[in-house]
Every structure is written in structure tokens, then in C-alpha cells.
């Protein structure tokens, strides 16, 4: 059972790292969109592609979040990622701990 426990624990760690990187990329992309840096366009495009992994489905499901002046998609996406982290990833950690 310890093999399954270690496997679930490692999946939870990788999932948490991915979710944290997604939150970071959404925050950086949103801040770069506010300041519009012309010196480093590659950075904005990189973080734009990374944040579209999670913001794209939210924009398709809830098109009313993107208004003319304000876009609430990053806020809703970060809240969804935090919910997934606390619910699913924490459950994986607990399950791995209980299997030991």
C-alpha cells in the first residue's frame, strides 16, 4: 500500500505545483496587460499562452465576465484554481496519508 500512497502523494505534489504556476501566470499576465511593456513582448506572450490554458474555458463558459472596461475572468479563474487546490489536491494528500 505504501507504493500507492507514494504515487498519490506525488500526483498531489505535481498538481499543486501546476496550479500554483497557473495562478502565478494569470497574475503576471494580468499585471503585464495593465502596464503594457513594450520592451519584453516575449514574456507577455509566454504568460498569455500559459494563462489561456485555464482562462480560455472560463471565458467560453461565462462570456459575460469579460466586459468592455473590466475583465473578471482572471479573478474567477484564480478562485476556481484555489477551490480545486483546497478540495481535490488536499483530498489527494489526505488519501495518501491514510493509506500509509
MOKA-V26196 format. One line per field, one symbol per residue. psi: psi as a letter, one per 30 degrees, with the letter a starting at -180 (. if undefined). burial: 1 if it has 16 or more other ideal C-beta (glycine too) atoms within 10 Angstrom, else 0. Layout:
psi=???
burial=???
This chain:
psi=ffeeeeeeeeeeeeeeeeeeeeeeeeeeeeeefefikfeifeeeeefeeeffeffeeeeeeifffjaeekjgeeeeeeeeeeeeeedeeeeeeeeeeff.
burial=0000000110010011001001101101110100000000000100100110011001000000100000001101110010011000100110010000
